[in-house]
Amino acid sequence: MTTLVFLLEEPSAKDLLEGLVSRLLPEVADVRYLVFQGKQDLEKQLVRKLKGWLAPKSVFVVLRDQDSGDCQAVKQRLVDLVVQSGRSKVLVRVACRDLESWVLGDWEAIAQAFDKPELLAQAQKALYREPDRLGSPVAELRKFIPEYQKRDGARRMGPLLSLERSNSRSFNAFCSGLRRLLQDGS
């Protein structure tokens, strides 16, 4: 059996993925989450964690937010660390700008998660057609849901995010990359 190991910069990523992965990959029974205390902690420990992982038949996913950095530079830095570790079955993905961009890619799920059907109309606005380009996705969410909190939002959204209708390119790249990793890694 393949073990799928996520290396994540923050707890909200785990919260979201726990509701998503079982729908995206129902055949994967062994999923582990290594949550770090921010992006610097993730990058500082990444090589050591990958080198030290002993369970055979493991594949890895490194997920980090872009934040204000250059997306390609952030990804390349992570790829370079993976190369240093000597691991080959590792998917590196960057959530552009941050995980809330993934959330903003699916207004139907937002409306359902927060019981606000009126939010469905936001999906038609040009501003939200490419949520990965938004400067502050959390601020955008708080315009409509002032009480929005990252972990609560992630827990609500994980089970509801659509695998088909998302406008977030980084979310779609994450999902397709994860499927490929599991096909190649089994």
PyMOL commands that place a pseudoatom at each C-alpha (Angstrom):
pseudoatom trace, name=CA, resn=MET, resi=1, chain=A, elem=C, hetatm=0, pos=[0.000, 0.000, 0.000]
pseudoatom trace, name=CA, resn=THR, resi=2, chain=A, elem=C, hetatm=0, pos=[1.244, 3.469, -0.913]
pseudoatom trace, name=CA, resn=THR, resi=3, chain=A, elem=C, hetatm=0, pos=[1.601, 6.053, 1.827]
pseudoatom trace, name=CA, resn=LEU, resi=4, chain=A, elem=C, hetatm=0, pos=[0.779, 9.605, 0.765]
pseudoatom trace, name=CA, resn=VAL, resi=5, chain=A, elem=C, hetatm=0, pos=[2.682, 12.153, 2.860]
pseudoatom trace, name=CA, resn=PHE, resi=6, chain=A, elem=C, hetatm=0, pos=[1.835, 15.856, 2.789]
pseudoatom trace, name=CA, resn=LEU, resi=7, chain=A, elem=C, hetatm=0, pos=[4.403, 18.393, 3.982]
pseudoatom trace, name=CA, resn=LEU, resi=8, chain=A, elem=C, hetatm=0, pos=[2.456, 21.558, 4.740]
pseudoatom trace, name=CA, resn=GLU, resi=9, chain=A, elem=C, hetatm=0, pos=[3.324, 25.036, 5.969]
pseudoatom trace, name=CA, resn=GLU, resi=10, chain=A, elem=C, hetatm=0, pos=[0.259, 25.525, 8.172]
pseudoatom trace, name=CA, resn=PRO, resi=11, chain=A, elem=C, hetatm=0, pos=[-2.588, 23.708, 9.941]
pseudoatom trace, name=CA, resn=SER, resi=12, chain=A, elem=C, hetatm=0, pos=[-5.295, 25.193, 7.697]
pseudoatom trace, name=CA, resn=ALA, resi=13, chain=A, elem=C, hetatm=0, pos=[-3.810, 23.307, 4.724]
pseudoatom trace, name=CA, resn=LYS, resi=14, chain=A, elem=C, hetatm=0, pos=[-4.235, 20.046, 6.629]
pseudoatom trace, name=CA, resn=ASP, resi=15, chain=A, elem=C, hetatm=0, pos=[-7.781, 21.030, 7.570]
pseudoatom trace, name=CA, resn=LEU, resi=16, chain=A, elem=C, hetatm=0, pos=[-8.701, 21.634, 3.936]
pseudoatom trace, name=CA, resn=LEU, resi=17, chain=A, elem=C, hetatm=0, pos=[-6.928, 18.539, 2.602]
pseudoatom trace, name=CA, resn=GLU, resi=18, chain=A, elem=C, hetatm=0, pos=[-8.559, 16.208, 5.124]
pseudoatom trace, name=CA, resn=GLY, resi=19, chain=A, elem=C, hetatm=0, pos=[-11.923, 16.985, 3.529]
pseudoatom trace, name=CA, resn=LEU, resi=20, chain=A, elem=C, hetatm=0, pos=[-10.605, 16.943, -0.026]
pseudoatom trace, name=CA, resn=VAL, resi=21, chain=A, elem=C, hetatm=0, pos=[-8.206, 14.017, -0.383]
pseudoatom trace, name=CA, resn=SER, resi=22, chain=A, elem=C, hetatm=0, pos=[-10.683, 11.244, 0.378]
pseudoatom trace, name=CA, resn=ARG, resi=23, chain=A, elem=C, hetatm=0, pos=[-12.900, 12.526, -2.449]
pseudoatom trace, name=CA, resn=LEU, resi=24, chain=A, elem=C, hetatm=0, pos=[-10.030, 13.137, -4.854]
pseudoatom trace, name=CA, resn=LEU, resi=25, chain=A, elem=C, hetatm=0, pos=[-8.276, 9.826, -4.137]
pseudoatom trace, name=CA, resn=PRO, resi=26, chain=A, elem=C, hetatm=0, pos=[-10.755, 7.423, -2.498]
pseudoatom trace, name=CA, resn=GLU, resi=27, chain=A, elem=C, hetatm=0, pos=[-8.404, 4.483, -3.093]
pseudoatom trace, name=CA, resn=VAL, resi=28, chain=A, elem=C, hetatm=0, pos=[-5.654, 5.882, -0.841]
pseudoatom trace, name=CA, resn=ALA, resi=29, chain=A, elem=C, hetatm=0, pos=[-6.027, 4.604, 2.703]
pseudoatom trace, name=CA, resn=ASP, resi=30, chain=A, elem=C, hetatm=0, pos=[-2.763, 5.752, 4.286]
pseudoatom trace, name=CA, resn=VAL, resi=31, chain=A, elem=C, hetatm=0, pos=[-2.449, 9.547, 4.302]
pseudoatom trace, name=CA, resn=ARG, resi=32, chain=A, elem=C, hetatm=0, pos=[-0.077, 11.406, 6.622]
pseudoatom trace, name=CA, resn=TYR, resi=33, chain=A, elem=C, hetatm=0, pos=[0.195, 15.117, 7.281]
pseudoatom trace, name=CA, resn=LEU, resi=34, chain=A, elem=C, hetatm=0, pos=[3.384, 16.797, 8.483]
pseudoatom trace, name=CA, resn=VAL, resi=35, chain=A, elem=C, hetatm=0, pos=[2.452, 20.337, 9.448]
pseudoatom trace, name=CA, resn=PHE, resi=36, chain=A, elem=C, hetatm=0, pos=[5.192, 22.907, 9.952]
pseudoatom trace, name=CA, resn=GLN, resi=37, chain=A, elem=C, hetatm=0, pos=[5.119, 26.248, 11.714]
pseudoatom trace, name=CA, resn=GLY, resi=38, chain=A, elem=C, hetatm=0, pos=[5.168, 28.430, 8.629]
pseudoatom trace, name=CA, resn=LYS, resi=39, chain=A, elem=C, hetatm=0, pos=[7.011, 28.521, 5.332]
pseudoatom trace, name=CA, resn=GLN, resi=40, chain=A, elem=C, hetatm=0, pos=[10.470, 29.108, 6.830]
pseudoatom trace, name=CA, resn=ASP, resi=41, chain=A, elem=C, hetatm=0, pos=[10.087, 26.088, 9.119]
pseudoatom trace, name=CA, resn=LEU, resi=42, chain=A, elem=C, hetatm=0, pos=[8.907, 23.979, 6.169]
pseudoatom trace, name=CA, resn=GLU, resi=43, chain=A, elem=C, hetatm=0, pos=[11.877, 24.987, 4.027]
pseudoatom trace, name=CA, resn=LYS, resi=44, chain=A, elem=C, hetatm=0, pos=[14.363, 24.606, 6.896]
pseudoatom trace, name=CA, resn=GLN, resi=45, chain=A, elem=C, hetatm=0, pos=[13.258, 21.033, 7.707]
pseudoatom trace, name=CA, resn=LEU, resi=46, chain=A, elem=C, hetatm=0, pos=[12.205, 19.760, 4.275]
pseudoatom trace, name=CA, resn=VAL, resi=47, chain=A, elem=C, hetatm=0, pos=[15.438, 17.990, 3.273]
pseudoatom trace, name=CA, resn=ARG, resi=48, chain=A, elem=C, hetatm=0, pos=[15.820, 16.315, 6.674]
pseudoatom trace, name=CA, resn=LYS, resi=49, chain=A, elem=C, hetatm=0, pos=[12.184, 15.147, 6.783]
pseudoatom trace, name=CA, resn=LEU, resi=50, chain=A, elem=C, hetatm=0, pos=[12.305, 13.698, 3.275]
pseudoatom trace, name=CA, resn=LYS, resi=51, chain=A, elem=C, hetatm=0, pos=[15.668, 11.977, 3.841]
pseudoatom trace, name=CA, resn=GLY, resi=52, chain=A, elem=C, hetatm=0, pos=[14.566, 10.593, 7.188]
pseudoatom trace, name=CA, resn=TRP, resi=53, chain=A, elem=C, hetatm=0, pos=[11.239, 9.133, 6.067]
pseudoatom trace, name=CA, resn=LEU, resi=54, chain=A, elem=C, hetatm=0, pos=[11.603, 5.364, 6.375]
pseudoatom trace, name=CA, resn=ALA, resi=55, chain=A, elem=C, hetatm=0, pos=[8.237, 3.938, 5.332]
pseudoatom trace, name=CA, resn=PRO, resi=56, chain=A, elem=C, hetatm=0, pos=[8.599, 2.166, 1.982]
pseudoatom trace, name=CA, resn=LYS, resi=57, chain=A, elem=C, hetatm=0, pos=[6.258, 2.910, -0.916]
pseudoatom trace, name=CA, resn=SER, resi=58, chain=A, elem=C, hetatm=0, pos=[5.771, 6.509, 0.161]
pseudoatom trace, name=CA, resn=VAL, resi=59, chain=A, elem=C, hetatm=0, pos=[5.079, 9.446, -2.121]
pseudoatom trace, name=CA, resn=PHE, resi=60, chain=A, elem=C, hetatm=0, pos=[5.255, 13.058, -0.997]
pseudoatom trace, name=CA, resn=VAL, resi=61, chain=A, elem=C, hetatm=0, pos=[3.475, 16.332, -1.658]
pseudoatom trace, name=CA, resn=VAL, resi=62, chain=A, elem=C, hetatm=0, pos=[5.039, 19.628, -0.624]
pseudoatom trace, name=CA, resn=LEU, resi=63, chain=A, elem=C, hetatm=0, pos=[2.465, 22.425, -0.491]
pseudoatom trace, name=CA, resn=ARG, resi=64, chain=A, elem=C, hetatm=0, pos=[3.253, 26.027, 0.299]
pseudoatom trace, name=CA, resn=ASP, resi=65, chain=A, elem=C, hetatm=0, pos=[1.518, 29.360, -0.233]
pseudoatom trace, name=CA, resn=GLN, resi=66, chain=A, elem=C, hetatm=0, pos=[3.004, 31.814, -2.707]
pseudoatom trace, name=CA, resn=ASP, resi=67, chain=A, elem=C, hetatm=0, pos=[2.182, 34.772, -0.461]
pseudoatom trace, name=CA, resn=SER, resi=68, chain=A, elem=C, hetatm=0, pos=[3.921, 37.847, -1.882]
pseudoatom trace, name=CA, resn=GLY, resi=69, chain=A, elem=C, hetatm=0, pos=[6.823, 35.909, -3.442]
pseudoatom trace, name=CA, resn=ASP, resi=70, chain=A, elem=C, hetatm=0, pos=[7.425, 35.092, -7.080]
pseudoatom trace, name=CA, resn=CYS, resi=71, chain=A, elem=C, hetatm=0, pos=[5.558, 31.829, -7.717]
pseudoatom trace, name=CA, resn=GLN, resi=72, chain=A, elem=C, hetatm=0, pos=[8.229, 30.316, -9.961]
pseudoatom trace, name=CA, resn=ALA, resi=73, chain=A, elem=C, hetatm=0, pos=[11.042, 31.271, -7.567]
pseudoatom trace, name=CA, resn=VAL, resi=74, chain=A, elem=C, hetatm=0, pos=[9.155, 29.789, -4.596]
pseudoatom trace, name=CA, resn=LYS, resi=75, chain=A, elem=C, hetatm=0, pos=[8.535, 26.549, -6.467]
pseudoatom trace, name=CA, resn=GLN, resi=76, chain=A, elem=C, hetatm=0, pos=[12.120, 26.335, -7.722]
pseudoatom trace, name=CA, resn=ARG, resi=77, chain=A, elem=C, hetatm=0, pos=[13.469, 26.803, -4.186]
pseudoatom trace, name=CA, resn=LEU, resi=78, chain=A, elem=C, hetatm=0, pos=[11.286, 23.907, -2.999]
pseudoatom trace, name=CA, resn=VAL, resi=79, chain=A, elem=C, hetatm=0, pos=[12.274, 21.730, -5.962]
pseudoatom trace, name=CA, resn=ASP, resi=80, chain=A, elem=C, hetatm=0, pos=[15.958, 22.398, -5.201]
pseudoatom trace, name=CA, resn=LEU, resi=81, chain=A, elem=C, hetatm=0, pos=[15.411, 21.242, -1.616]
pseudoatom trace, name=CA, resn=VAL, resi=82, chain=A, elem=C, hetatm=0, pos=[13.657, 18.099, -2.830]
pseudoatom trace, name=CA, resn=VAL, resi=83, chain=A, elem=C, hetatm=0, pos=[16.606, 17.354, -5.128]
pseudoatom trace, name=CA, resn=GLN, resi=84, chain=A, elem=C, hetatm=0, pos=[18.963, 17.714, -2.129]
pseudoatom trace, name=CA, resn=SER, resi=85, chain=A, elem=C, hetatm=0, pos=[16.902, 15.103, -0.296]
pseudoatom trace, name=CA, resn=GLY, resi=86, chain=A, elem=C, hetatm=0, pos=[17.407, 12.502, -3.022]
pseudoatom trace, name=CA, resn=ARG, resi=87, chain=A, elem=C, hetatm=0, pos=[13.700, 11.673, -3.172]
pseudoatom trace, name=CA, resn=SER, resi=88, chain=A, elem=C, hetatm=0, pos=[12.141, 11.186, -6.590]
pseudoatom trace, name=CA, resn=LYS, resi=89, chain=A, elem=C, hetatm=0, pos=[8.427, 10.698, -5.956]
pseudoatom trace, name=CA, resn=VAL, resi=90, chain=A, elem=C, hetatm=0, pos=[7.662, 14.201, -4.740]
pseudoatom trace, name=CA, resn=LEU, resi=91, chain=A, elem=C, hetatm=0, pos=[5.078, 16.643, -6.038]
pseudoatom trace, name=CA, resn=VAL, resi=92, chain=A, elem=C, hetatm=0, pos=[5.781, 20.316, -5.320]
pseudoatom trace, name=CA, resn=ARG, resi=93, chain=A, elem=C, hetatm=0, pos=[2.844, 22.698, -5.535]
pseudoatom trace, name=CA, resn=VAL, resi=94, chain=A, elem=C, hetatm=0, pos=[2.428, 26.359, -4.677]
pseudoatom trace, name=CA, resn=ALA, resi=95, chain=A, elem=C, hetatm=0, pos=[-1.004, 27.731, -3.806]
pseudoatom trace, name=CA, resn=CYS, resi=96, chain=A, elem=C, hetatm=0, pos=[-1.139, 31.022, -5.693]
pseudoatom trace, name=CA, resn=ARG, resi=97, chain=A, elem=C, hetatm=0, pos=[-1.505, 33.489, -3.614]
pseudoatom trace, name=CA, resn=ASP, resi=98, chain=A, elem=C, hetatm=0, pos=[-2.648, 31.330, -0.764]
pseudoatom trace, name=CA, resn=LEU, resi=99, chain=A, elem=C, hetatm=0, pos=[-5.075, 28.559, 0.087]
pseudoatom trace, name=CA, resn=GLU, resi=100, chain=A, elem=C, hetatm=0, pos=[-7.998, 30.991, 0.127]
pseudoatom trace, name=CA, resn=SER, resi=101, chain=A, elem=C, hetatm=0, pos=[-7.515, 31.435, -3.635]
pseudoatom trace, name=CA, resn=TRP, resi=102, chain=A, elem=C, hetatm=0, pos=[-8.555, 27.803, -3.923]
pseudoatom trace, name=CA, resn=VAL, resi=103, chain=A, elem=C, hetatm=0, pos=[-11.635, 28.605, -1.830]
pseudoatom trace, name=CA, resn=LEU, resi=104, chain=A, elem=C, hetatm=0, pos=[-12.509, 31.634, -3.995]
pseudoatom trace, name=CA, resn=GLY, resi=105, chain=A, elem=C, hetatm=0, pos=[-12.390, 29.413, -7.064]
pseudoatom trace, name=CA, resn=ASP, resi=106, chain=A, elem=C, hetatm=0, pos=[-15.674, 27.784, -6.034]
pseudoatom trace, name=CA, resn=TRP, resi=107, chain=A, elem=C, hetatm=0, pos=[-18.431, 30.200, -4.998]
pseudoatom trace, name=CA, resn=GLU, resi=108, chain=A, elem=C, hetatm=0, pos=[-21.008, 27.427, -4.983]
pseudoatom trace, name=CA, resn=ALA, resi=109, chain=A, elem=C, hetatm=0, pos=[-19.062, 25.659, -2.230]
pseudoatom trace, name=CA, resn=ILE, resi=110, chain=A, elem=C, hetatm=0, pos=[-18.605, 28.948, -0.326]
pseudoatom trace, name=CA, resn=ALA, resi=111, chain=A, elem=C, hetatm=0, pos=[-22.348, 29.645, -0.465]
pseudoatom trace, name=CA, resn=GLN, resi=112, chain=A, elem=C, hetatm=0, pos=[-23.094, 26.152, 0.800]
pseudoatom trace, name=CA, resn=ALA, resi=113, chain=A, elem=C, hetatm=0, pos=[-20.388, 26.094, 3.507]
pseudoatom trace, name=CA, resn=PHE, resi=114, chain=A, elem=C, hetatm=0, pos=[-21.478, 29.393, 5.011]
pseudoatom trace, name=CA, resn=ASP, resi=115, chain=A, elem=C, hetatm=0, pos=[-25.211, 29.021, 4.281]
pseudoatom trace, name=CA, resn=LYS, resi=116, chain=A, elem=C, hetatm=0, pos=[-25.277, 32.195, 2.184]
pseudoatom trace, name=CA, resn=PRO, resi=117, chain=A, elem=C, hetatm=0, pos=[-26.901, 31.356, -1.169]
pseudoatom trace, name=CA, resn=GLU, resi=118, chain=A, elem=C, hetatm=0, pos=[-26.687, 35.018, -2.206]
pseudoatom trace, name=CA, resn=LEU, resi=119, chain=A, elem=C, hetatm=0, pos=[-22.919, 34.550, -2.611]
pseudoatom trace, name=CA, resn=LEU, resi=120, chain=A, elem=C, hetatm=0, pos=[-23.475, 32.479, -5.770]
pseudoatom trace, name=CA, resn=ALA, resi=121, chain=A, elem=C, hetatm=0, pos=[-23.752, 35.741, -7.719]
pseudoatom trace, name=CA, resn=GLN, resi=122, chain=A, elem=C, hetatm=0, pos=[-20.059, 36.473, -7.030]
pseudoatom trace, name=CA, resn=ALA, resi=123, chain=A, elem=C, hetatm=0, pos=[-19.041, 33.657, -9.376]
pseudoatom trace, name=CA, resn=GLN, resi=124, chain=A, elem=C, hetatm=0, pos=[-20.163, 35.800, -12.321]
pseudoatom trace, name=CA, resn=LYS, resi=125, chain=A, elem=C, hetatm=0, pos=[-17.906, 38.731, -11.462]
pseudoatom trace, name=CA, resn=ALA, resi=126, chain=A, elem=C, hetatm=0, pos=[-14.753, 39.174, -13.531]
pseudoatom trace, name=CA, resn=LEU, resi=127, chain=A, elem=C, hetatm=0, pos=[-12.725, 39.791, -10.367]
pseudoatom trace, name=CA, resn=TYR, resi=128, chain=A, elem=C, hetatm=0, pos=[-13.233, 36.184, -9.249]
pseudoatom trace, name=CA, resn=ARG, resi=129, chain=A, elem=C, hetatm=0, pos=[-12.720, 34.408, -12.572]
pseudoatom trace, name=CA, resn=GLU, resi=130, chain=A, elem=C, hetatm=0, pos=[-9.000, 34.077, -11.805]
pseudoatom trace, name=CA, resn=PRO, resi=131, chain=A, elem=C, hetatm=0, pos=[-8.776, 33.923, -8.007]
pseudoatom trace, name=CA, resn=ASP, resi=132, chain=A, elem=C, hetatm=0, pos=[-5.052, 33.101, -8.069]
pseudoatom trace, name=CA, resn=ARG, resi=133, chain=A, elem=C, hetatm=0, pos=[-4.407, 36.693, -9.200]
pseudoatom trace, name=CA, resn=LEU, resi=134, chain=A, elem=C, hetatm=0, pos=[-6.081, 38.325, -6.209]
pseudoatom trace, name=CA, resn=GLY, resi=135, chain=A, elem=C, hetatm=0, pos=[-3.725, 40.219, -3.925]
pseudoatom trace, name=CA, resn=SER, resi=136, chain=A, elem=C, hetatm=0, pos=[-5.423, 39.216, -0.675]
pseudoatom trace, name=CA, resn=PRO, resi=137, chain=A, elem=C, hetatm=0, pos=[-7.871, 36.332, -1.000]
pseudoatom trace, name=CA, resn=VAL, resi=138, chain=A, elem=C, hetatm=0, pos=[-8.589, 36.333, 2.746]
pseudoatom trace, name=CA, resn=ALA, resi=139, chain=A, elem=C, hetatm=0, pos=[-9.598, 40.003, 2.599]
pseudoatom trace, name=CA, resn=GLU, resi=140, chain=A, elem=C, hetatm=0, pos=[-11.884, 39.219, -0.360]
pseudoatom trace, name=CA, resn=LEU, resi=141, chain=A, elem=C, hetatm=0, pos=[-13.596, 36.458, 1.618]
pseudoatom trace, name=CA, resn=ARG, resi=142, chain=A, elem=C, hetatm=0, pos=[-14.017, 38.738, 4.613]
pseudoatom trace, name=CA, resn=LYS, resi=143, chain=A, elem=C, hetatm=0, pos=[-15.877, 41.268, 2.469]
pseudoatom trace, name=CA, resn=PHE, resi=144, chain=A, elem=C, hetatm=0, pos=[-18.725, 38.738, 2.302]
pseudoatom trace, name=CA, resn=ILE, resi=145, chain=A, elem=C, hetatm=0, pos=[-18.044, 36.682, 5.417]
pseudoatom trace, name=CA, resn=PRO, resi=146, chain=A, elem=C, hetatm=0, pos=[-16.609, 39.093, 8.021]
pseudoatom trace, name=CA, resn=GLU, resi=147, chain=A, elem=C, hetatm=0, pos=[-16.202, 36.289, 10.546]
pseudoatom trace, name=CA, resn=TYR, resi=148, chain=A, elem=C, hetatm=0, pos=[-14.097, 34.176, 8.134]
pseudoatom trace, name=CA, resn=GLN, resi=149, chain=A, elem=C, hetatm=0, pos=[-11.215, 32.392, 9.876]
pseudoatom trace, name=CA, resn=LYS, resi=150, chain=A, elem=C, hetatm=0, pos=[-8.608, 30.345, 8.017]
pseudoatom trace, name=CA, resn=ARG, resi=151, chain=A, elem=C, hetatm=0, pos=[-8.930, 27.046, 9.896]
pseudoatom trace, name=CA, resn=ASP, resi=152, chain=A, elem=C, hetatm=0, pos=[-12.713, 27.115, 10.210]
pseudoatom trace, name=CA, resn=GLY, resi=153, chain=A, elem=C, hetatm=0, pos=[-13.014, 28.059, 6.533]
pseudoatom trace, name=CA, resn=ALA, resi=154, chain=A, elem=C, hetatm=0, pos=[-10.646, 25.263, 5.506]
pseudoatom trace, name=CA, resn=ARG, resi=155, chain=A, elem=C, hetatm=0, pos=[-12.601, 22.691, 7.522]
pseudoatom trace, name=CA, resn=ARG, resi=156, chain=A, elem=C, hetatm=0, pos=[-15.876, 23.826, 5.974]
pseudoatom trace, name=CA, resn=MET, resi=157, chain=A, elem=C, hetatm=0, pos=[-14.541, 24.038, 2.419]
pseudoatom trace, name=CA, resn=GLY, resi=158, chain=A, elem=C, hetatm=0, pos=[-12.453, 20.847, 2.154]
pseudoatom trace, name=CA, resn=PRO, resi=159, chain=A, elem=C, hetatm=0, pos=[-15.436, 18.507, 1.859]
pseudoatom trace, name=CA, resn=LEU, resi=160, chain=A, elem=C, hetatm=0, pos=[-17.241, 20.859, -0.548]
pseudoatom trace, name=CA, resn=LEU, resi=161, chain=A, elem=C, hetatm=0, pos=[-14.663, 22.147, -3.048]
pseudoatom trace, name=CA, resn=SER, resi=162, chain=A, elem=C, hetatm=0, pos=[-15.577, 20.880, -6.473]
pseudoatom trace, name=CA, resn=LEU, resi=163, chain=A, elem=C, hetatm=0, pos=[-13.026, 18.861, -8.358]
pseudoatom trace, name=CA, resn=GLU, resi=164, chain=A, elem=C, hetatm=0, pos=[-14.593, 20.010, -11.633]
pseudoatom trace, name=CA, resn=ARG, resi=165, chain=A, elem=C, hetatm=0, pos=[-15.756, 23.615, -11.423]
pseudoatom trace, name=CA, resn=SER, resi=166, chain=A, elem=C, hetatm=0, pos=[-12.906, 25.472, -9.683]
pseudoatom trace, name=CA, resn=ASN, resi=167, chain=A, elem=C, hetatm=0, pos=[-11.590, 28.673, -11.285]
pseudoatom trace, name=CA, resn=SER, resi=168, chain=A, elem=C, hetatm=0, pos=[-8.305, 28.389, -9.389]
pseudoatom trace, name=CA, resn=ARG, resi=169, chain=A, elem=C, hetatm=0, pos=[-5.565, 27.234, -11.737]
pseudoatom trace, name=CA, resn=SER, resi=170, chain=A, elem=C, hetatm=0, pos=[-3.266, 26.360, -8.830]
pseudoatom trace, name=CA, resn=PHE, resi=171, chain=A, elem=C, hetatm=0, pos=[-6.014, 24.208, -7.253]
pseudoatom trace, name=CA, resn=ASN, resi=172, chain=A, elem=C, hetatm=0, pos=[-6.586, 22.400, -10.544]
pseudoatom trace, name=CA, resn=ALA, resi=173, chain=A, elem=C, hetatm=0, pos=[-2.819, 21.891, -10.996]
pseudoatom trace, name=CA, resn=PHE, resi=174, chain=A, elem=C, hetatm=0, pos=[-2.631, 20.503, -7.467]
pseudoatom trace, name=CA, resn=CYS, resi=175, chain=A, elem=C, hetatm=0, pos=[-5.463, 18.019, -8.093]
pseudoatom trace, name=CA, resn=SER, resi=176, chain=A, elem=C, hetatm=0, pos=[-4.161, 16.785, -11.454]
pseudoatom trace, name=CA, resn=GLY, resi=177, chain=A, elem=C, hetatm=0, pos=[-0.588, 16.576, -10.152]
pseudoatom trace, name=CA, resn=LEU, resi=178, chain=A, elem=C, hetatm=0, pos=[-1.697, 14.558, -7.140]
pseudoatom trace, name=CA, resn=ARG, resi=179, chain=A, elem=C, hetatm=0, pos=[-3.585, 12.093, -9.329]
pseudoatom trace, name=CA, resn=ARG, resi=180, chain=A, elem=C, hetatm=0, pos=[-0.514, 11.683, -11.571]
pseudoatom trace, name=CA, resn=LEU, resi=181, chain=A, elem=C, hetatm=0, pos=[1.792, 11.217, -8.601]
pseudoatom trace, name=CA, resn=LEU, resi=182, chain=A, elem=C, hetatm=0, pos=[-0.359, 8.394, -7.271]
pseudoatom trace, name=CA, resn=GLN, resi=183, chain=A, elem=C, hetatm=0, pos=[-0.631, 6.721, -10.689]
pseudoatom trace, name=CA, resn=ASP, resi=184, chain=A, elem=C, hetatm=0, pos=[3.137, 6.881, -11.176]
pseudoatom trace, name=CA, resn=GLY, resi=185, chain=A, elem=C, hetatm=0, pos=[3.998, 6.108, -7.554]
pseudoatom trace, name=CA, resn=SER, resi=186, chain=A, elem=C, hetatm=0, pos=[1.946, 2.945, -7.093]
for i in range(1, 186): cmd.bond("trace and resi %d" % i, "trace and resi %d" % (i + 1))
show_as sticks, trace
zoom trace
